Amino acid sequence: MTDYVELFKRGGNQAIKINPPTGADFHITNRGSDWLWAAFCVFLLMAMVLIGLMFRKPANERIVYCTAIAPVLFMSINYFTMASNLGWIPVHAKYNHVKIDNQPDHPGTRQVFYSRKIGWFMALPWPIVQASLFGNTPKWQIAFNVGVAEIFSVCYLIAGCVYSTYKWGYYSIGAAAIVICSISVMTTTRNLVRNIGRDVFYVFNWFFGIIMFIWLIYPICFGLCEGGNVIQPDSEAVWYGILDIILLGCVPCLFIPLASYLGLERLGLANNGNNFQPLPSEKTMNSIASARNSGETAVSTPKPKPAKKSKKSKK
């Protein structure tokens, strides 16, 4: 009986004990790690379900599944890292709002997860790509939108690791990237969607409207968490987790039924293989080669000239 009691005591979440937050005054606790594990399970479950559904579809209809599987897989790796209390650095807080008992005057060090921003860098472009696919947007325009979205992730990664007030410069550039990307999608793609049909136009407005609304909350969360040091790291984990599950989990999965409802052919996402030309068989290749050789021989062999009749001498 004693062995079972000891085993029960050793059970549960041991991430904070195995990977202690050494060097950070403000860090996540077991409750924050438990929430991060729960978010990891949500993303992993989404990925497993989508992968199982994808292989039930023909190859020419899997593009919509790929655009949803990629972000949830990246975020599941990200949340596994954070739930394990890894992928972070201690950064001196600029503002003395969150305090500990023996730190009344000077700001302490805060646990900042750089792995979260790396997860954004890998996962955030995919909802932007999905919104662009509604209007069959040109590839160069999609590449521009993805690049601007990556600027947001990079700037907030640097801002979270900077101690001085210069962090707000990166913060402002990242917020401007959200506005630029949103304007690009809401002008170019929206005009293309308008020409397809009213139903596609209506679905696109709702789909990208959700993306813009959730995306614009991220700067507020950053300002109260890593930037302003107002909210505890556990509350930060919950707030960011809810935003990530909606924007990088639910929204990419929502794209699949919406695209199927509107029709992949109508959106230009179905490849029926009309342009596919099979390679000729070996027998056909041999016949073509022999025909070429005979043709070359016929051209290269000169025709014999008729013999000239010899003139008989007059007697």
KOLFIFI-706645 format. One record per atom (N, C-alpha, C): residue in three letters; x, y, z. Coordinates in steps of 0.1 Angstrom, whole numbers, padded with zeros to 4 digits, always signed. Example, Ala and Ser with C-alpha at 12.3 -4.5 7.8 and 13.67 -1.06 7.14 Angstrom:
2
ALA+0132-0057+0078/ALA+0123-0045+0078/ALA+0132-0033+0078/SER+0128-0022+0071/SER+0137-0011+0071/SER+0129+0000+0079/
% end
This chain:
315
MET+0008-0012+0000/MET+0000+0000+0000/MET+0009+0013+0000/THR+0020+0012+0007/THR+0029+0023+0008/THR+0035+0026-0006/ASP+0038+0016-0014/ASP+0043+0018-0027/ASP+0033+0025-0036/TYR+0021+0022-0035/TYR+0011+0029-0043/TYR+0009+0044-0039/VAL+0010+0046-0026/VAL+0009+0060-0021/VAL+0021+0068-0027/GLU+0033+0063-0026/GLU+0045+0069-0031/GLU+0044+0072-0046/LEU+0039+0062-0054/LEU+0037+0063-0068/LEU+0027+0074-0071/PHE+0016+0075-0063/PHE+0006+0085-0065/PHE+0012+0099-0062/LYS+0021+0100-0052/LYS+0027+0113-0050/LYS+0036+0117-0061/ARG+0043+0108-0067/ARG+0052+0111-0078/ARG+0045+0114-0091/GLY+0032+0111-0092/GLY+0024+0113-0104/GLY+0021+0128-0105/GLY+0015+0131-0117/GLY+0011+0145-0120/GLY+0022+0152-0127/ASN+0020+0165-0128/ASN+0029+0174-0136/ASN+0041+0177-0128/GLN+0053+0172-0133/GLN+0066+0174-0126/GLN+0075+0183-0134/ALA+0069+0191-0144/ALA+0077+0199-0153/ALA+0085+0210-0145/ILE+0079+0216-0135/ILE+0085+0227-0128/ILE+0097+0222-0120/LYS+0095+0209-0114/LYS+0106+0204-0106/LYS+0117+0199-0115/ILE+0114+0192-0126/ILE+0125+0187-0135/ILE+0132+0198-0142/ASN+0124+0208-0147/ASN+0130+0220-0154/ASN+0127+0232-0145/PRO+0135+0235-0135/PRO+0131+0246-0126/PRO+0134+0259-0133/PRO+0126+0270-0130/PRO+0128+0283-0136/PRO+0140+0291-0129/THR+0152+0285-0130/THR+0163+0292-0123/THR+0166+0305-0129/GLY+0168+0315-0121/GLY+0171+0329-0126/GLY+0160+0338-0129/ALA+0147+0333-0127/ALA+0135+0341-0130/ALA+0128+0343-0117/ASP+0125+0356-0113/ASP+0117+0359-0102/ASP+0102+0357-0104/PHE+0097+0360-0116/PHE+0083+0358-0119/PHE+0083+0347-0130/HIS+0076+0336-0127/HIS+0076+0325-0137/HIS+0063+0318-0135/ILE+0061+0308-0144/ILE+0048+0300-0143/ILE+0050+0290-0131/THR+0038+0287-0126/THR+0038+0277-0116/THR+0032+0264-0121/ASN+0029+0255-0112/ASN+0022+0242-0117/ASN+0009+0244-0124/ARG+0002+0254-0119/ARG-0011+0257-0125/ARG-0009+0262-0140/GLY+0000+0271-0142/GLY+0003+0276-0155/GLY+0008+0264-0164/SER+0016+0256-0159/SER+0021+0244-0167/SER+0010+0235-0170/ASP+0000+0233-0161/ASP-0011+0224-0163/ASP-0020+0230-0175/TRP-0022+0243-0175/TRP-0029+0249-0186/TRP-0022+0247-0199/LEU-0009+0249-0199/LEU-0001+0247-0212/LEU-0002+0233-0217/TRP-0002+0223-0207/TRP-0004+0209-0212/TRP-0017+0207-0218/ALA-0028+0213-0212/ALA-0041+0212-0218/ALA-0042+0218-0232/ALA-0036+0230-0234/ALA-0036+0236-0247/ALA-0028+0227-0257/PHE-0017+0221-0252/PHE-0009+0211-0261/PHE-0018+0200-0265/CYS-0026+0194-0256/CYS-0035+0183-0260/CYS-0045+0187-0270/VAL-0050+0200-0269/VAL-0060+0205-0278/VAL-0054+0205-0292/PHE-0042+0211-0293/PHE-0036+0212-0306/PHE-0032+0199-0312/LEU-0027+0190-0304/LEU-0023+0177-0308/LEU-0036+0169-0313/LEU-0047+0170-0306/LEU-0059+0163-0310/LEU-0064+0168-0323/MET-0063+0181-0325/MET-0067+0187-0338/MET-0059+0182-0350/ALA-0046+0181-0347/ALA-0036+0176-0357/ALA-0039+0161-0361/MET-0042+0153-0351/MET-0044+0139-0353/MET-0057+0137-0361/VAL-0068+0144-0357/VAL-0081+0143-0364/VAL-0079+0148-0379/LEU-0072+0159-0381/LEU-0071+0164-0395/LEU-0063+0155-0403/ILE-0052+0149-0398/ILE-0044+0140-0406/ILE-0052+0128-0410/GLY-0060+0122-0400/GLY-0068+0111-0403/GLY-0079+0114-0414/LEU-0084+0126-0414/LEU-0094+0130-0424/LEU-0088+0132-0437/MET-0076+0138-0437/MET-0069+0141-0450/MET-0066+0129-0458/PHE-0062+0118-0452/PHE-0059+0106-0460/PHE-0071+0099-0465/ARG-0083+0103-0461/ARG-0095+0098-0466/ARG-0100+0105-0479/LYS-0093+0116-0482/LYS-0096+0124-0494/LYS-0087+0121-0505/PRO-0091+0123-0518/PRO-0082+0122-0529/PRO-0071+0132-0528/ALA-0060+0129-0535/ALA-0048+0138-0534/ALA-0050+0152-0539/ASN-0059+0154-0548/ASN-0062+0167-0554/ASN-0071+0176-0545/GLU-0076+0170-0534/GLU-0084+0178-0524/GLU-0078+0180-0511/ARG-0065+0177-0510/ARG-0058+0177-0496/ARG-0052+0191-0493/ILE-0052+0200-0502/ILE-0046+0213-0500/ILE-0052+0220-0488/VAL-0065+0219-0487/VAL-0072+0226-0476/VAL-0068+0220-0463/TYR-0066+0207-0462/TYR-0062+0200-0450/TYR-0048+0204-0446/CYS-0039+0205-0456/CYS-0025+0208-0454/CYS-0024+0222-0447/THR-0032+0232-0452/THR-0031+0245-0446/THR-0036+0246-0432/ALA-0044+0236-0428/ALA-0048+0235-0414/ALA-0040+0227-0405/ILE-0034+0216-0411/ILE-0025+0207-0403/ILE-0012+0214-0399/ALA-0007+0222-0407/ALA+0006+0228-0405/ALA+0006+0237-0392/PRO-0003+0246-0391/PRO-0003+0255-0379/PRO-0006+0247-0366/VAL-0015+0238-0366/VAL-0018+0231-0353/VAL-0006+0222-0349/LEU+0001+0216-0359/LEU+0013+0208-0356/LEU+0024+0217-0350/PHE+0026+0229-0356/PHE+0037+0238-0351/PHE+0033+0242-0337/MET+0021+0246-0334/MET+0017+0250-0321/MET+0017+0239-0311/SER+0014+0227-0315/SER+0015+0216-0305/SER+0029+0214-0300/ILE+0039+0216-0310/ILE+0053+0215-0305/ILE+0056+0227-0296/ASN+0051+0238-0300/ASN+0054+0250-0292/ASN+0049+0249-0277/TYR+0036+0244-0276/TYR+0030+0243-0263/TYR+0036+0231-0255/PHE+0041+0221-0262/PHE+0048+0210-0254/PHE+0061+0216-0248/THR+0068+0225-0256/THR+0080+0231-0250/THR+0077+0240-0238/MET+0066+0248-0239/MET+0063+0257-0228/MET+0058+0250-0216/ALA+0049+0240-0219/ALA+0044+0232-0208/ALA+0055+0225-0200/SER+0066+0221-0207/SER+0077+0215-0201/SER+0086+0225-0194/ASN+0082+0238-0194/ASN+0090+0249-0188/ASN+0104+0250-0195/LEU+0104+0249-0208/LEU+0116+0251-0216/LEU+0113+0262-0226/GLY+0124+0266-0233/GLY+0123+0276-0243/GLY+0120+0290-0238/TRP+0127+0294-0227/TRP+0125+0307-0221/TRP+0138+0313-0217/ILE+0138+0326-0214/ILE+0150+0332-0208/ILE+0145+0342-0198/PRO+0153+0345-0187/PRO+0150+0355-0177/PRO+0153+0369-0183/VAL+0144+0378-0182/VAL+0146+0392-0187/VAL+0142+0401-0176/HIS+0151+0411-0173/HIS+0148+0421-0163/HIS+0136+0429-0167/ALA+0126+0430-0158/ALA+0114+0437-0160/ALA+0117+0452-0160/LYS+0111+0459-0169/LYS+0113+0474-0170/LYS+0104+0481-0160/TYR+0093+0476-0157/TYR+0083+0482-0148/TYR+0081+0473-0136/ASN+0080+0480-0124/ASN+0079+0473-0112/ASN+0064+0471-0107/HIS+0057+0463-0115/HIS+0043+0461-0112/HIS+0041+0447-0105/VAL+0046+0436-0111/VAL+0046+0423-0105/VAL+0058+0422-0096/LYS+0056+0419-0083/LYS+0067+0419-0073/LYS+0067+0405-0066/ILE+0078+0403-0059/ILE+0080+0392-0050/ILE+0082+0398-0036/ASP+0083+0389-0026/ASP+0083+0394-0012/ASP+0096+0401-0009/ASN+0107+0397-0014/ASN+0120+0404-0011/ASN+0124+0413-0022/GLN+0115+0418-0029/GLN+0119+0427-0040/GLN+0109+0439-0040/PRO+0110+0448-0031/PRO+0100+0459-0030/PRO+0103+0471-0039/ASP+0115+0473-0042/ASP+0119+0486-0049/ASP+0123+0484-0064/HIS+0132+0474-0066/HIS+0138+0473-0080/HIS+0130+0462-0087/PRO+0128+0464-0100/PRO+0121+0453-0108/PRO+0130+0440-0108/GLY+0123+0429-0108/GLY+0130+0416-0108/GLY+0131+0411-0122/THR+0134+0398-0124/THR+0135+0392-0137/THR+0122+0384-0140/ARG+0118+0385-0152/ARG+0105+0378-0156/ARG+0108+0367-0166/GLN+0101+0356-0165/GLN+0103+0345-0175/GLN+0096+0349-0188/VAL+0103+0349-0199/VAL+0098+0352-0212/VAL+0100+0340-0221/PHE+0090+0335-0227/PHE+0090+0323-0235/PHE+0093+0328-0250/TYR+0105+0326-0254/TYR+0108+0330-0268/TYR+0103+0319-0278/SER+0100+0307-0272/SER+0095+0296-0281/SER+0081+0300-0285/ARG+0073+0308-0278/ARG+0060+0312-0282/ARG+0061+0320-0295/LYS+0070+0329-0296/LYS+0072+0337-0308/LYS+0077+0329-0320/ILE+0085+0319-0317/ILE+0089+0310-0328/ILE+0077+0302-0333/GLY+0068+0298-0324/GLY+0056+0291-0328/GLY+0047+0300-0337/TRP+0046+0313-0333/TRP+0039+0322-0342/TRP+0045+0323-0356/PHE+0059+0324-0356/PHE+0066+0325-0368/PHE+0062+0314-0378/MET+0061+0302-0373/MET+0058+0290-0381/MET+0043+0289-0384/ALA+0035+0293-0375/ALA+0020+0290-0376/ALA+0012+0301-0381/LEU+0016+0314-0378/LEU+0007+0325-0381/LEU+0005+0327-0396/PRO+0014+0325-0405/PRO+0012+0327-0419/PRO+0000+0319-0425/TRP-0003+0307-0419/TRP-0012+0298-0426/TRP-0026+0303-0426/PRO-0032+0309-0415/PRO-0045+0316-0416/PRO-0045+0327-0427/ILE-0034+0334-0428/ILE-0033+0344-0439/ILE-0034+0338-0453/VAL-0027+0327-0454/VAL-0027+0320-0467/VAL-0041+0314-0470/GLN-0048+0309-0460/GLN-0062+0304-0462/GLN-0071+0316-0466/ALA-0070+0327-0460/ALA-0079+0338-0464/ALA-0075+0343-0478/SER-0063+0342-0482/SER-0059+0346-0495/SER-0064+0336-0506/LEU-0066+0323-0502/LEU-0070+0313-0511/LEU-0085+0315-0515/PHE-0093+0322-0507/PHE-0107+0324-0510/PHE-0109+0331-0523/GLY-0099+0340-0526/GLY-0100+0348-0539/GLY-0090+0344-0549/ASN-0084+0332-0548/ASN-0073+0328-0557/ASN-0063+0339-0559/THR-0058+0345-0548/THR-0049+0356-0549/THR-0036+0352-0556/PRO-0030+0361-0563/PRO-0017+0358-0570/PRO-0007+0354-0559/LYS+0002+0346-0564/LYS+0012+0340-0554/LYS+0021+0351-0549/TRP+0025+0361-0557/TRP+0034+0372-0552/TRP+0027+0380-0541/GLN+0014+0382-0542/GLN+0007+0389-0532/GLN+0006+0381-0519/ILE+0004+0367-0520/ILE+0004+0359-0508/ILE+0017+0359-0501/ALA+0028+0359-0509/ALA+0042+0359-0504/ALA+0044+0372-0496/PHE+0039+0383-0501/PHE+0040+0396-0494/PHE+0032+0396-0481/ASN+0020+0390-0481/ASN+0012+0390-0469/ASN+0019+0381-0458/VAL+0025+0370-0463/VAL+0032+0361-0453/VAL+0044+0368-0448/GLY+0052+0375-0456/GLY+0064+0382-0451/GLY+0061+0392-0441/VAL+0050+0400-0443/VAL+0046+0410-0433/VAL+0041+0403-0420/ALA+0034+0392-0421/ALA+0030+0385-0409/ALA+0043+0380-0401/GLU+0053+0376-0408/GLU+0065+0372-0402/GLU+0072+0383-0395/ILE+0071+0396-0400/ILE+0077+0407-0394/ILE+0071+0409-0380/PHE+0058+0407-0379/PHE+0051+0408-0366/PHE+0058+0398-0356/SER+0059+0386-0359/SER+0065+0376-0350/SER+0079+0379-0346/VAL+0087+0383-0356/VAL+0101+0386-0353/VAL+0102+0398-0344/CYS+0094+0409-0346/CYS+0095+0421-0338/CYS+0091+0418-0324/TYR+0081+0410-0322/TYR+0076+0407-0308/TYR+0086+0398-0301/LEU+0093+0390-0309/LEU+0103+0381-0303/LEU+0114+0390-0297/ILE+0119+0400-0305/ILE+0130+0409-0300/ILE+0125+0417-0289/ALA+0112+0423-0290/ALA+0107+0431-0280/ALA+0106+0424-0266/GLY+0103+0412-0266/GLY+0102+0404-0254/GLY+0115+0402-0247/CYS+0126+0402-0255/CYS+0139+0399-0249/CYS+0147+0412-0246/VAL+0141+0423-0250/VAL+0148+0436-0247/VAL+0144+0442-0234/TYR+0154+0447-0226/TYR+0151+0452-0213/TYR+0147+0467-0213/SER+0153+0475-0221/SER+0151+0489-0221/SER+0138+0493-0228/THR+0135+0506-0228/THR+0123+0511-0235/THR+0123+0510-0250/TYR+0134+0506-0256/TYR+0135+0504-0270/TYR+0126+0492-0274/LYS+0122+0484-0265/LYS+0113+0473-0268/LYS+0100+0478-0275/TRP+0096+0491-0271/TRP+0084+0496-0277/TRP+0085+0500-0291/GLY+0097+0502-0296/GLY+0100+0504-0310/GLY+0096+0492-0318/TYR+0102+0481-0314/TYR+0098+0468-0320/TYR+0083+0465-0319/TYR+0078+0468-0307/TYR+0063+0466-0305/TYR+0055+0474-0315/SER+0059+0487-0318/SER+0051+0495-0327/SER+0053+0490-0342/ILE+0065+0485-0345/ILE+0067+0480-0359/ILE+0058+0467-0361/GLY+0058+0458-0350/GLY+0050+0446-0351/GLY+0035+0449-0352/ALA+0030+0459-0345/ALA+0016+0463-0346/ALA+0013+0469-0360/ALA+0023+0477-0365/ALA+0021+0482-0379/ALA+0020+0471-0389/ALA+0028+0460-0387/ALA+0027+0449-0396/ALA+0014+0442-0396/ILE+0007+0442-0385/ILE-0007+0436-0385/ILE-0016+0445-0394/VAL-0015+0458-0392/VAL-0023+0467-0400/VAL-0020+0466-0415/ILE-0008+0465-0419/ILE-0004+0464-0433/ILE-0009+0451-0439/CYS-0007+0440-0432/CYS-0012+0428-0437/CYS-0027+0427-0438/SER-0034+0433-0429/SER-0048+0433-0429/SER-0053+0441-0441/ILE-0047+0453-0443/ILE-0051+0461-0454/ILE-0048+0454-0468/SER-0037+0447-0469/SER-0034+0440-0481/SER-0044+0430-0484/VAL-0048+0422-0474/VAL-0058+0411-0477/VAL-0072+0417-0479/MET-0075+0428-0472/MET-0089+0434-0473/MET-0090+0442-0486/THR-0080+0445-0493/THR-0081+0452-0506/THR-0079+0442-0518/THR-0068+0436-0519/THR-0065+0428-0531/THR-0074+0415-0531/THR-0073+0408-0520/THR-0081+0395-0520/THR-0096+0398-0519/ARG-0100+0408-0512/ARG-0115+0411-0511/ARG-0121+0415-0524/ASN-0113+0422-0532/ASN-0118+0426-0545/ASN-0119+0414-0555/LEU-0110+0405-0553/LEU-0110+0392-0561/LEU-0122+0383-0557/VAL-0124+0383-0544/VAL-0135+0375-0539/VAL-0149+0380-0543/ARG-0150+0393-0544/ARG-0162+0400-0548/ARG-0167+0395-0562/ASN-0157+0392-0571/ASN-0160+0388-0585/ASN-0165+0373-0585/ILE-0162+0365-0575/ILE-0166+0351-0575/ILE-0181+0349-0572/GLY-0186+0356-0562/GLY-0200+0355-0558/GLY-0203+0361-0545/ARG-0215+0364-0542/ARG-0219+0370-0530/ARG-0217+0361-0518/ASP-0220+0348-0520/ASP-0218+0339-0508/ASP-0203+0337-0504/VAL-0194+0337-0514/VAL-0180+0336-0511/VAL-0175+0349-0504/PHE-0181+0360-0509/PHE-0177+0373-0503/PHE-0182+0374-0489/TYR-0194+0369-0486/TYR-0199+0369-0472/TYR-0190+0360-0463/VAL-0187+0348-0468/VAL-0179+0339-0459/VAL-0165+0345-0457/PHE-0159+0351-0467/PHE-0146+0357-0466/PHE-0146+0368-0456/ASN-0156+0377-0456/ASN-0156+0388-0447/ASN-0157+0383-0432/TRP-0165+0373-0430/TRP-0165+0367-0416/TRP-0153+0360-0412/PHE-0147+0353-0421/PHE-0135+0345-0418/PHE-0123+0354-0415/PHE-0120+0364-0424/PHE-0109+0372-0421/PHE-0112+0383-0410/GLY-0125+0386-0408/GLY-0128+0395-0398/GLY-0125+0389-0384/ILE-0127+0376-0382/ILE-0123+0369-0370/ILE-0108+0370-0368/ILE-0101+0367-0379/ILE-0086+0368-0378/ILE-0081+0381-0374/MET-0086+0392-0380/MET-0082+0405-0377/MET-0085+0409-0362/PHE-0097+0405-0358/PHE-0101+0409-0344/PHE-0092+0402-0334/ILE-0090+0389-0336/ILE-0081+0382-0326/ILE-0067+0386-0327/TRP-0062+0389-0339/TRP-0048+0393-0341/TRP-0045+0406-0334/LEU-0055+0415-0335/LEU-0053+0429-0329/LEU-0053+0428-0313/ILE-0057+0417-0307/ILE-0057+0416-0293/ILE-0043+0413-0288/TYR-0034+0407-0297/TYR-0021+0403-0293/TYR-0012+0414-0288/PRO-0012+0426-0294/PRO-0005+0437-0289/PRO-0009+0441-0275/ILE-0022+0441-0272/ILE-0027+0444-0259/ILE-0022+0434-0248/CYS-0022+0421-0252/CYS-0017+0411-0243/CYS-0002+0413-0240/PHE+0005+0416-0251/PHE+0020+0418-0249/PHE+0022+0430-0240/GLY+0015+0441-0242/GLY+0017+0453-0234/GLY+0015+0451-0219/LEU+0006+0441-0216/LEU+0003+0439-0202/LEU+0011+0427-0196/CYS+0018+0420-0204/CYS+0025+0408-0200/CYS+0040+0411-0200/GLU+0047+0407-0211/GLU+0061+0409-0212/GLU+0065+0423-0212/GLY+0057+0432-0219/GLY+0061+0446-0220/GLY+0059+0454-0207/GLY+0047+0454-0202/GLY+0044+0462-0190/GLY+0046+0455-0177/ASN+0047+0442-0176/ASN+0049+0434-0164/ASN+0038+0437-0154/VAL+0025+0437-0160/VAL+0013+0439-0151/VAL+0007+0426-0147/ILE+0007+0416-0156/ILE+0000+0404-0154/ILE+0010+0393-0150/GLN+0006+0384-0141/GLN+0015+0373-0137/GLN+0017+0363-0149/PRO+0028+0356-0149/PRO+0031+0346-0160/PRO+0020+0336-0162/ASP+0014+0331-0151/ASP+0003+0321-0152/ASP-0009+0327-0160/SER-0013+0340-0157/SER-0024+0346-0164/SER-0020+0349-0178/GLU-0007+0352-0180/GLU-0002+0354-0194/GLU-0004+0341-0202/ALA+0000+0330-0196/ALA-0002+0317-0203/ALA-0016+0314-0207/VAL-0025+0317-0198/VAL-0040+0315-0201/VAL-0044+0324-0212/TRP-0041+0337-0211/TRP-0046+0347-0221/TRP-0040+0343-0235/TYR-0027+0341-0236/TYR-0021+0338-0249/TYR-0026+0324-0254/GLY-0029+0315-0245/GLY-0034+0302-0249/GLY-0047+0303-0255/ILE-0056+0311-0250/ILE-0070+0312-0255/ILE-0069+0318-0269/LEU-0061+0329-0271/LEU-0059+0335-0284/LEU-0053+0325-0294/ASP-0043+0318-0290/ASP-0036+0309-0299/ASP-0046+0297-0304/ILE-0054+0292-0294/ILE-0063+0281-0298/ILE-0073+0286-0308/ILE-0078+0299-0306/ILE-0088+0304-0315/ILE-0082+0307-0329/LEU-0071+0315-0329/LEU-0065+0320-0342/LEU-0057+0309-0349/LEU-0050+0301-0342/LEU-0041+0292-0348/LEU-0046+0277-0347/GLY-0057+0275-0342/GLY-0063+0262-0341/GLY-0077+0261-0347/CYS-0086+0268-0341/CYS-0100+0268-0346/CYS-0102+0274-0359/VAL-0096+0286-0362/VAL-0098+0292-0375/VAL-0092+0284-0386/PRO-0080+0279-0385/PRO-0075+0270-0396/PRO-0084+0258-0399/CYS-0089+0252-0388/CYS-0098+0240-0390/CYS-0112+0245-0396/LEU-0116+0257-0393/LEU-0129+0262-0399/LEU-0128+0263-0414/PHE-0116+0266-0419/PHE-0114+0268-0433/PHE-0118+0256-0441/ILE-0116+0244-0436/ILE-0119+0231-0443/ILE-0134+0230-0447/PRO-0143+0231-0437/PRO-0157+0230-0441/PRO-0162+0241-0449/LEU-0157+0253-0447/LEU-0161+0265-0455/LEU-0157+0263-0470/ALA-0144+0258-0472/ALA-0140+0256-0486/ALA-0147+0245-0492/SER-0151+0234-0485/SER-0159+0224-0491/SER-0173+0228-0494/TYR-0179+0237-0486/TYR-0192+0242-0488/TYR-0193+0251-0500/LEU-0182+0259-0502/LEU-0182+0268-0514/LEU-0178+0261-0527/GLY-0171+0250-0525/GLY-0166+0242-0537/GLY-0152+0245-0540/LEU-0144+0235-0540/LEU-0129+0236-0544/LEU-0127+0241-0558/GLU-0135+0236-0567/GLU-0134+0240-0581/GLU-0137+0255-0583/ARG-0147+0259-0575/ARG-0151+0273-0576/ARG-0140+0283-0571/LEU-0133+0278-0561/LEU-0122+0286-0555/LEU-0109+0284-0562/GLY-0108+0275-0572/GLY-0096+0272-0579/GLY-0086+0264-0571/LEU-0091+0256-0562/LEU-0083+0248-0553/LEU-0083+0233-0557/ALA-0091+0229-0567/ALA-0092+0215-0571/ALA-0083+0213-0583/ASN-0074+0204-0583/ASN-0066+0200-0595/ASN-0071+0187-0600/ASN-0079+0188-0611/ASN-0085+0175-0616/ASN-0075+0168-0625/GLY-0063+0173-0627/GLY-0054+0166-0635/GLY-0056+0168-0650/ASN-0063+0179-0654/ASN-0065+0181-0669/ASN-0053+0184-0676/ASN-0043+0190-0669/ASN-0031+0194-0676/ASN-0020+0183-0675/PHE-0024+0172-0669/PHE-0014+0161-0667/PHE-0013+0153-0680/GLN-0001+0151-0685/GLN+0002+0143-0697/GLN+0011+0132-0693/PRO+0006+0119-0694/PRO+0015+0108-0689/PRO+0027+0106-0699/LEU+0037+0101-0693/LEU+0049+0099-0701/LEU+0047+0087-0710/PRO+0052+0088-0722/PRO+0050+0077-0732/PRO+0057+0064-0727/SER+0051+0053-0731/SER+0057+0040-0727/SER+0070+0037-0734/GLU+0076+0027-0730/GLU+0089+0023-0736/GLU+0087+0019-0751/LYS+0076+0012-0753/LYS+0074+0008-0767/LYS+0072+0020-0776/THR+0064+0030-0771/THR+0062+0042-0779/THR+0075+0050-0781/MET+0084+0050-0770/MET+0097+0057-0771/MET+0105+0050-0782/ASN+0105+0037-0783/ASN+0113+0030-0793/ASN+0108+0033-0807/SER+0095+0033-0808/SER+0089+0036-0821/SER+0093+0050-0826/ILE+0092+0060-0816/ILE+0096+0073-0820/ILE+0110+0074-0824/ALA+0119+0067-0816/ALA+0133+0068-0820/ALA+0136+0061-0833/SER+0129+0050-0836/SER+0132+0044-0849/SER+0127+0052-0860/ALA+0115+0059-0858/ALA+0110+0068-0868/ALA+0120+0079-0871/ARG+0125+0085-0860/ARG+0135+0096-0862/ARG+0147+0091-0870/ASN+0152+0079-0866/ASN+0164+0074-0873/ASN+0161+0071-0888/SER+0149+0065-0891/SER+0146+0063-0905/SER+0144+0076-0913/GLY+0139+0086-0906/GLY+0137+0099-0912/GLY+0151+0105-0915/GLU+0160+0104-0905/GLU+0173+0110-0908/GLU+0180+0103-0919/THR+0179+0089-0919/THR+0185+0082-0930/THR+0179+0086-0944/ALA+0166+0087-0944/ALA+0160+0091-0957/ALA+0165+0104-0961/VAL+0167+0113-0952/VAL+0171+0126-0956/VAL+0186+0127-0960/SER+0194+0119-0953/SER+0208+0120-0955/SER+0212+0111-0967/THR+0204+0101-0972/THR+0208+0093-0983/THR+0203+0100-0996/PRO+0212+0104-1004/PRO+0208+0111-1017/PRO+0202+0101-1027/LYS+0192+0106-1034/LYS+0186+0098-1044/LYS+0196+0097-1056/PRO+0196+0085-1062/PRO+0205+0084-1074/PRO+0200+0092-1086/LYS+0210+0098-1093/LYS+0206+0106-1104/LYS+0205+0097-1116/PRO+0195+0100-1125/PRO+0194+0092-1137/PRO+0206+0093-1146/ALA+0210+0082-1152/ALA+0222+0082-1161/ALA+0219+0090-1174/LYS+0228+0097-1178/LYS+0227+0105-1191/LYS+0229+0096-1203/LYS+0220+0097-1212/LYS+0221+0090-1224/LYS+0233+0095-1233/SER+0241+0085-1237/SER+0253+0089-1245/SER+0249+0092-1259/LYS+0253+0103-1265/LYS+0250+0107-1279/LYS+0258+0098-1289/LYS+0251+0092-1298/LYS+0257+0084-1308/LYS+0264+0093-1319/SER+0275+0090-1322/SER+0282+0098-1332/SER+0276+0096-1346/LYS+0275+0106-1353/LYS+0269+0105-1367/LYS+0279+0099-1376/LYS+0274+0089-1383/LYS+0283+0083-1393/LYS+0283+0091-1406/
% end
